């Protein structure tokens, strides 16, 4: 009873936090509970039954295995529990969704008791999470003449697990709740600083928006019990920044429906909306949960009598309200007419939210069921030797004669599964594609492992070339939460077949390298498709999509992903980059020039940015592709010259070999296999058999952006614009300002160089600037703290070999020690240089943070409210994003530098340079 006593103690602790008992996933605890259930005289037997029936995590958890076996005993009459009849036991098995429950149901359905077999078969016909071991049993039984097996297969071939589900309601009544004005980042729905609790769904739900907002949502539900609460981003886009499954889970927890009465805190069908719709990566997550995401367009640009856009004194378009969605407004979503109504008044067409495919997700309660259902139907029909009837909406295939292909269209065509043979597909087509590389990060990894358990997956798909589980988001502070969660995660993922940052056996040194950097290295083919559990999964080789923890799980389990082929925006460059500028300034200027060219319209949003960098290697080009998350693009593709791609692949091979030398390869020799893929690709390029990926000359783009390097005369800074009178303009990444805007007087409280936006060159720039300042001034004195977190250990090793790390050590007041990592986050900083452990550090906001109200100058990607720095009473925290040299100089001066100070400081330093390719990068 020791395990159970510990559980009771935990329950009491959770009561004090206003929480219910934590769902059970351990075998030992549930075994103890079952023993007590069998004791009819136990005074707490009712509690034990309640835990068993209503509080066990389903899927492939150890507890689910124990539960399924006990339910089997009850069905067979081997155990008798008055409160759980055989029929109820079968019902409970039907809600366990895979793993041992399927094994038990097959045992019963293929057993000798005909009556039990028929009842078990009824349940099996509703299940979709079957894997090879399960389908092999059905095939063998069918071939042996088992009629029940044949009956199950016939049901699967008809996809009755889908067709017999209730149809989507024609009218869905909603009551609105404005979650915020302007773009709403997923940090509002699931704050990064609460990442440790994401796998504890009820606890994590407490952090959504604010307690006041949660109370208001509950009040709306009490007032409108027949309606769903719809969360809205007024004058903005919902869910920018991250895909974050935990954000959607939180919205579903507060506003959705319970997925099963026997599975606690797993809800589905959330409804979210935004004036400018839903961020593409977040919308994918909404689809996972069978939710609805609406593009409201309830504010539009005001025009004058001549049809010209009216602008305010800042030059921004003036918006006017088309219709109100103020909190408490009752609206009707009609899924048949695909219109949004206020009473009888039609407000807007919402047909994009109700495509045939999305209607299937809604009907099935999420996209997973559709993916597995299609595979199961195909399997059954093939086994029976019949053609599968058309049940699911056919994939949309758009093929335009005479039109060439963009780079992403080429990649999707090359990796497509189940499309019409020989048909060339263009943007807008719905495509199932194989996934080559998958990445899971540590603060969402526990949720990914839960998703894998819930879909009963036990091993990585053999068609995935490589997959990696990172440790970067918890690198800064090795606290008790990390010690409890991360080793467990690493063991699960290592057993599943991923390369893991930490070795569960403790043989190789723990690696906290930033996940995107590792994925960029292990992507060894520019034709690859990458899925990663972070919005900055945007490689400079291949096309990469940031995804929620569930989509990552699906990619790991099936080796596939499904999505429409996105439109592309082509970005090219002209002119010359000034010698004192850094490539980061080109990245920011791209966004600024794009917005200016298109009158404030972000043509990148929801599309692929096909950037013709040509001459930059993968490390340097990543600075651009990484930032495309902030440009609100769906993904990006870097078009390289042949020799540049070869250089990048050779660099990747070297870094993969370092991982092998450390002992990180697994029994399947995944890393060794990646080197072989790289060698093959290099040989193809050198021989001319298959040159570097290029779009066709006659490809069609949504828009084309030409960045004029001559216009970039000074460093560019992304500013959160925290005091903008228009709340919707705050904390977006669209306010890009030149350094001179600040007049050399804006106080800087802390600097940060790190995260995925920097590469080895940035660390060398830092070292050389410090050396120069020492020579010029006779000393290096920081007037603000400077926190430095190199992205990877191999960069640290390379800097040590080249002498730069020694320079950084000379000027630092703190250097990380892997043998004694910090056990608690810093709460204050001294005016000195901190050399922190490789990883995300301040950028994540879940461990280290700046002091409240600080103005931070950083190389990172996030300027969201409360992420890097929280507000203080009377002073808003600001996270300004800039190049490495601007950050260094800002901390030396304690303020923003003037352009003259900047030019002097970088004189003679080898900044990250870029020159447009002179080659025509098309086929």
WOZI-V5659 format. One record per residue. N is the residue number from 1. RES is the residue in one small letter. D_FIRST is the distance of its C-alpha to the first C-alpha in Angstrom with 2 decimals. Layout:
n=<N:N>
res=<RES:RES>
d_first=<D_FIRST:D_FIRST>
//
This chain:
n=<1:2:3:4:5:6:7:8:9:10:11:12:13:14:15:16:17:18:19:20:21:22:23:24:25:26:27:28:29:30:31:32:33:34:35:36:37:38:39:40:41:42:43:44:45:46:47:48:49:50:51:52:53:54:55:56:57:58:59:60:61:62:63:64:65:66:67:68:69:70:71:72:73:74:75:76:77:78:79:80:81:82:83:84:85:86:87:88:89:90:91:92:93:94:95:96:97:98:99:100:101:102:103:104:105:106:107:108:109:110:111:112:113:114:115:116:117:118:119:120:121:122:123:124:125:126:127:128:129:130:131:132:133:134:135:136:137:138:139:140:141:142:143:144:145:146:147:148:149:150:151:152:153:154:155:156:157:158:159:160:161:162:163:164:165:166:167:168:169:170:171:172:173:174:175:176:177:178:179:180:181:182:183:184:185:186:187:188:189:190:191:192:193:194:195:196:197:198:199:200:201:202:203:204:205:206:207:208:209:210:211:212:213:214:215:216:217:218:219:220:221:222:223:224:225:226:227:228:229:230:231:232:233:234:235:236:237:238:239:240:241:242:243:244:245:246:247:248:249:250:251:252:253:254:255:256:257:258:259:260:261:262:263:264:265:266:267:268:269:270:271:272:273:274:275:276:277:278:279:280:281:282:283:284:285:286:287:288:289:290:291:292:293:294:295:296:297:298:299:300:301:302:303:304:305:306:307:308:309:310:311:312:313:314:315:316:317:318:319:320:321:322:323:324:325:326:327:328:329:330:331:332:333:334:335:336:337:338:339:340:341:342:343:344:345:346:347:348:349:350:351:352:353:354:355:356:357:358:359:360:361:362:363:364:365:366:367:368:369:370:371:372:373:374:375:376:377:378:379:380:381:382:383:384:385:386:387:388:389:390:391:392:393:394:395:396:397:398:399:400:401:402:403:404:405:406:407:408:409:410:411:412:413:414:415:416:417:418:419:420:421:422:423:424:425:426:427:428:429:430:431:432:433:434:435:436:437:438:439:440:441:442:443:444:445:446:447:448:449:450:451:452:453:454:455:456:457:458:459:460:461:462:463:464:465:466:467:468:469:470:471:472:473:474:475:476:477:478:479:480:481:482:483:484:485:486:487:488:489:490:491:492:493:494:495:496:497:498:499:500:501:502:503:504:505:506:507:508:509:510:511:512:513:514:515:516:517:518:519:520:521:522:523:524:525:526:527:528:529:530:531:532:533:534:535:536:537:538:539:540:541:542:543:544:545:546:547:548:549:550:551:552:553:554:555:556:557:558:559:560:561:562:563:564:565:566:567:568:569:570:571:572:573:574:575:576:577:578:579:580:581:582:583:584:585:586:587:588:589:590:591:592:593:594:595:596:597:598:599:600:601:602:603:604:605:606:607:608:609:610:611:612:613:614:615:616:617:618:619:620:621:622:623:624:625:626:627:628:629:630:631:632:633:634:635:636:637:638:639:640:641:642:643:644:645:646:647:648:649:650:651:652:653:654:655:656:657:658:659:660:661:662:663:664:665:666:667:668:669:670:671:672:673:674:675:676:677:678:679:680:681:682:683:684:685:686:687:688:689:690:691:692:693:694:695:696:697:698:699:700:701:702:703:704:705:706:707:708:709:710:711:712:713:714:715:716:717:718:719:720:721:722:723:724:725:726:727:728:729:730:731:732:733:734:735:736:737:738:739:740:741:742:743:744:745:746:747:748:749:750:751:752:753:754:755:756:757:758:759:760:761:762:763:764:765:766:767:768:769:770:771:772:773:774:775:776:777:778:779:780:781:782:783:784:785:786:787:788:789:790:791:792:793:794:795:796:797:798:799:800:801:802:803:804:805:806:807:808:809:810:811:812:813:814:815:816:817:818:819:820:821:822:823:824:825:826:827:828:829:830:831:832:833:834:835:836:837:838:839:840:841:842:843:844:845:846:847:848:849:850:851:852:853:854:855:856:857:858:859:860:861:862:863:864:865:866:867:868:869:870:871:872:873:874:875:876:877:878:879:880:881:882:883:884:885:886:887:888:889:890:891:892:893:894:895:896:897:898:899:900:901:902:903:904:905:906:907:908:909:910:911:912:913:914:915:916:917:918:919:920:921:922:923>
res=<x:x:x:x:x:x:x:x:x:x:x:x:x:x:x:x:x:x:x:x:x:x:x:x:x:x:x:x:x:x:x:x:x:x:x:x:x:x:x:x:x:x:x:x:x:x:x:x:x:x:x:x:x:x:x:x:x:x:x:x:x:x:x:x:x:x:x:x:x:x:x:x:x:x:x:x:x:x:x:x:x:x:x:x:x:x:x:x:x:x:x:x:x:x:x:x:x:x:x:x:x:x:x:x:x:x:x:x:x:x:x:x:x:x:x:x:x:x:x:x:x:x:x:x:x:x:x:x:x:x:x:x:x:x:x:x:x:x:x:x:x:x:x:x:x:x:x:x:x:x:x:x:x:x:x:x:x:x:x:x:x:x:x:x:x:x:x:x:x:x:x:x:x:x:x:x:x:x:x:x:x:x:x:x:x:x:x:x:x:x:x:x:x:x:x:x:x:x:x:x:x:x:x:x:x:x:x:x:x:x:x:x:x:x:x:x:x:x:x:x:x:x:x:x:x:x:x:x:x:x:x:x:x:x:x:x:x:x:x:x:x:x:x:x:x:x:x:x:x:x:x:x:x:x:x:x:x:x:x:x:x:x:x:x:x:x:x:x:x:x:x:x:x:x:x:x:x:x:x:x:x:x:x:x:x:x:x:x:x:x:x:x:x:x:x:x:x:x:x:x:x:x:x:x:x:x:x:x:x:x:x:x:x:x:x:x:x:x:x:x:x:x:x:x:x:x:x:x:x:x:x:x:x:x:x:x:x:x:x:x:x:x:x:x:x:x:x:x:x:x:x:x:x:x:x:x:x:x:x:x:x:x:x:x:x:x:x:x:x:x:x:x:x:x:x:x:x:x:x:x:x:x:x:x:x:x:x:x:x:x:x:x:x:x:x:x:x:x:x:x:x:x:x:x:x:x:x:x:x:x:x:x:x:x:x:x:x:x:x:x:x:x:x:x:x:x:x:x:x:x:x:x:x:x:x:x:x:x:x:x:x:x:x:x:x:x:x:x:x:x:x:x:x:x:x:x:x:x:x:x:x:x:x:x:x:x:x:x:x:x:x:x:x:x:x:x:x:x:x:x:x:x:x:x:x:x:x:x:x:x:x:x:x:x:x:x:x:x:x:x:x:x:x:x:x:x:x:x:x:x:x:x:x:x:x:x:x:x:x:x:x:x:x:x:x:x:x:x:x:x:x:x:x:x:x:x:x:x:x:x:x:x:x:x:x:x:x:x:x:x:x:x:x:x:x:x:x:x:x:x:x:x:x:x:x:x:x:x:x:x:x:x:x:x:x:x:x:x:x:x:x:x:x:x:x:x:x:x:x:x:x:x:x:x:x:x:x:x:x:x:x:x:x:x:x:x:x:x:x:x:x:x:x:x:x:x:x:x:x:x:x:x:x:x:x:x:x:x:x:x:x:x:x:x:x:x:x:x:x:x:x:x:x:x:x:x:x:x:x:x:x:x:x:x:x:x:x:x:x:x:x:x:x:x:x:x:x:x:x:x:x:x:x:x:x:x:x:x:x:x:x:x:x:x:x:x:x:x:x:x:x:x:x:x:x:x:x:x:x:x:x:x:x:x:x:x:x:x:x:x:x:x:x:x:x:x:x:x:x:x:x:x:x:x:x:x:x:x:x:x:x:x:x:x:x:x:x:x:x:x:x:x:x:x:x:x:x:x:x:x:x:x:x:x:x:x:x:x:x:x:x:x:x:x:x:x:x:x:x:x:x:x:x:x:x:x:x:x:x:x:x:x:x:x:x:x:x:x:x:x:x:x:x:x:x:x:x:x:x:x:x:x:x:x:x:x:x:x:x:x:x:x:x:x:x:x:x:x:x:x:x:x:x:x:x:x:x:x:x:x:x:x:x:x:x:x:x:x:x:x:x:x:x:x:x:x:x:x:x:x:x:x:x:x:x:x:x:x:x:x:x:x:x:x:x:x:x:x:x:x:x:x:x:x:x:x:x:x:x:x:x:x:x:x:x:x:x:x:x:x:x:x:x:x:x:x:x:x:x:x:x:x:x:x:x:x:x:x:x:x:x:x:x:x:x:x:x:x:x:x:x:x:x>
d_first=<0.00:3.80:5.55:5.12:6.03:8.61:9.75:10.41:12.23:14.16:15.08:16.61:18.45:19.80:20.98:23.18:24.73:25.38:22.95:20.71:17.15:17.55:17.83:15.09:16.47:13.73:13.08:9.63:8.35:10.71:9.94:6.45:8.72:11.40:9.76:9.38:12.91:14.25:13.45:16.63:16.16:13.03:14.60:12.87:13.70:16.51:14.47:12.31:15.74:17.24:14.91:15.55:19.25:20.24:18.08:17.85:20.32:22.76:24.94:23.86:20.56:17.80:16.02:19.41:19.72:16.59:17.77:21.29:20.53:18.67:21.61:23.95:22.52:23.15:26.66:27.52:26.33:23.92:21.13:22.13:20.68:23.34:22.69:23.00:26.29:27.51:29.83:27.15:25.03:28.17:28.63:25.18:26.07:29.33:27.71:25.70:28.97:28.76:27.05:24.88:25.95:29.56:28.81:27.25:30.16:32.63:31.08:31.59:34.97:36.39:35.01:37.09:36.19:38.91:37.62:34.18:35.98:38.19:35.41:33.44:36.74:37.23:34.03:34.93:38.30:36.71:34.82:36.41:33.87:34.85:35.42:37.54:35.06:34.85:38.59:39.47:37.71:39.74:42.93:42.48:41.77:44.75:47.01:45.97:47.23:43.97:45.13:41.78:41.68:45.24:44.44:41.58:43.87:46.65:44.45:43.42:47.08:47.91:45.01:43.98:40.61:42.83:45.84:43.90:42.16:43.71:46.64:46.55:47.76:51.42:51.05:48.19:48.57:47.43:47.65:48.30:46.52:48.28:45.60:48.32:51.90:52.86:50.68:46.98:44.95:41.43:40.58:41.12:38.61:36.06:37.05:36.92:35.54:32.36:31.90:28.52:26.94:28.66:25.73:23.86:26.38:25.82:25.87:28.86:30.64:31.06:33.57:36.02:39.53:38.99:37.11:40.55:41.05:37.67:38.69:42.04:40.55:38.42:41.60:43.53:40.93:41.12:44.90:45.04:42.18:44.10:44.61:42.82:43.07:45.01:44.56:47.93:49.41:52.72:55.61:53.37:51.13:47.48:44.89:47.05:45.82:42.69:41.32:37.87:35.56:33.46:36.62:37.05:33.37:33.77:36.97:35.37:32.36:34.86:37.64:36.61:35.01:31.44:31.38:28.92:27.34:24.12:24.05:23.73:26.28:28.31:31.80:35.18:38.90:39.66:43.37:44.95:48.59:51.00:54.69:54.95:52.23:48.99:48.63:48.67:45.46:43.66:45.19:43.66:40.23:41.23:42.19:38.77:37.31:40.18:41.61:45.20:47.10:50.53:53.57:55.13:58.32:58.74:60.56:63.57:66.16:69.07:72.50:76.00:79.04:79.68:76.19:75.33:71.89:72.04:70.54:69.69:71.01:68.32:69.45:66.31:66.81:66.70:64.25:64.91:62.56:63.12:60.66:58.01:54.25:53.55:50.09:49.93:52.51:51.85:52.76:52.67:51.82:53.70:52.35:55.38:58.18:55.99:57.26:55.80:57.28:57.55:58.44:61.31:62.27:61.49:60.26:59.68:59.18:55.57:56.06:54.56:51.16:51.59:52.85:52.10:49.32:47.70:48.00:46.00:43.23:43.17:43.19:40.40:38.19:38.71:40.58:37.90:38.22:41.97:41.82:39.52:41.40:44.72:43.50:42.04:45.28:47.37:45.35:45.61:49.32:50.02:48.16:50.17:53.36:54.17:54.88:52.06:53.33:53.67:50.69:49.85:52.46:54.50:54.12:56.89:59.33:61.92:64.71:67.89:70.85:72.60:69.91:68.36:64.75:63.01:60.69:57.53:59.24:60.00:56.42:55.05:57.70:56.87:53.13:53.35:51.63:52.87:56.03:59.48:60.81:63.59:63.21:63.28:60.97:61.61:59.66:58.18:57.09:53.50:52.25:49.29:49.31:47.61:45.78:46.54:44.39:41.07:39.49:36.08:35.66:32.62:32.22:32.49:31.00:27.41:28.86:30.88:27.86:26.28:29.63:29.74:26.34:27.54:30.72:28.90:30.87:29.71:32.89:35.87:39.01:41.51:44.36:43.10:45.12:42.68:39.69:38.32:35.22:36.33:34.88:37.78:36.48:33.95:36.39:37.65:34.55:31.61:29.28:25.51:25.54:27.53:25.47:22.32:24.23:27.16:25.84:23.43:26.52:28.75:26.60:26.41:30.17:31.11:29.34:31.08:34.43:35.49:37.09:34.76:35.82:33.01:32.26:28.54:29.58:31.49:34.79:37.09:37.62:35.83:38.40:38.42:41.68:42.41:41.38:44.77:46.58:44.56:45.06:48.74:48.93:47.14:49.26:52.11:54.06:55.66:55.36:51.54:49.28:46.35:43.34:41.32:38.55:40.82:44.07:45.94:45.51:49.30:50.65:54.24:54.16:53.32:52.13:48.68:46.74:44.08:41.35:38.11:34.80:34.93:38.44:37.46:34.63:37.19:39.64:37.15:36.10:39.60:42.04:43.88:44.60:46.75:49.10:52.76:55.08:55.76:59.23:60.32:62.20:64.33:64.59:67.43:69.10:72.64:74.36:73.50:70.58:71.88:71.29:69.42:66.93:63.45:62.09:59.41:62.37:63.48:60.05:60.26:63.92:63.15:61.12:63.76:66.66:64.96:64.38:67.96:69.41:67.69:68.26:64.67:63.17:60.34:61.35:58.44:55.78:53.91:56.16:56.34:58.27:60.34:61.43:64.29:63.54:65.03:65.50:62.17:59.58:56.00:54.75:57.45:57.54:53.84:54.77:56.53:54.15:51.15:52.95:53.58:50.19:51.80:54.89:52.65:53.60:51.40:51.92:54.69:56.63:58.64:61.89:62.84:65.89:65.55:65.78:63.26:60.71:61.27:60.79:57.48:56.27:57.26:55.36:52.26:52.62:52.76:49.59:47.71:48.93:47.50:44.07:44.60:45.73:42.56:40.55:39.29:40.51:38.09:38.47:40.62:42.91:42.99:44.74:47.34:47.96:48.63:51.29:52.91:53.03:54.63:57.18:58.13:58.57:60.71:62.89:63.43:64.59:66.88:68.50:69.04:67.23:64.79:65.56:63.18:62.05:64.73:65.19:68.29:71.39:71.57:67.92:67.44:65.50:64.50:66.16:67.49:67.13:69.46:68.36:71.36:70.56:73.85:72.52:69.65:71.42:68.62:64.82:62.87:59.86:57.32:57.05:54.47:57.41:55.17:58.06:59.63:60.78:59.49:55.69:55.43:57.16:54.64:52.05:53.59:54.63:58.10:59.69:61.19:63.53:65.89:65.42:68.64:67.13:65.37:68.61:67.03:65.70:62.22:59.79:56.95:53.94:51.97:52.54:50.16:51.10:48.42:46.33:47.53:51.05:52.26:53.15:54.44:57.82:56.40:55.01:58.46:60.14:58.01:58.90:62.58:62.80:61.39:63.83:66.72:65.90:65.76:69.17:70.64:69.30:68.81:65.10:62.09:60.84:58.16:58.66:55.33:52.14:52.00:48.63:48.98:46.28:47.74:46.44:45.66:45.41:48.29:50.50:49.62:50.50:53.76:54.66:54.11:56.37:59.03:58.99:57.80:54.39:56.24:58.20:55.06:53.56:56.77:56.52:52.76:50.96:47.52:46.47:43.01:41.21:38.68:37.35:36.56:36.08:35.99:32.61:34.03:36.74:40.18:41.28:44.89:47.40:50.42:53.68:53.16:52.08:48.39:47.75:44.31:42.06:43.09:41.41:41.74:41.45:43.12:43.89:40.32:39.82:36.04:36.20:39.62:41.97:45.40:45.94:46.25:49.79:50.82:53.33:52.00:54.23:52.17:52.59:49.42:49.30:47.59:49.48:47.19:46.72:43.85:43.07:44.64:45.64:44.80:47.41:48.15:49.64:53.25:53.05:51.71:50.07:52.05:51.21:54.52:54.51:57.20:58.26:57.26:60.63:60.53:57.08:58.21:61.41:59.73:57.51:60.46:62.49:59.76:61.35:62.48:65.37:68.80:69.98:72.39:69.65:67.55:70.42:71.18:67.58:67.22:70.70:70.58:66.89:65.93:64.10:62.50:65.65:66.27:69.42:69.63:70.23:73.85:72.86:72.47:68.80:69.26:70.06>
//
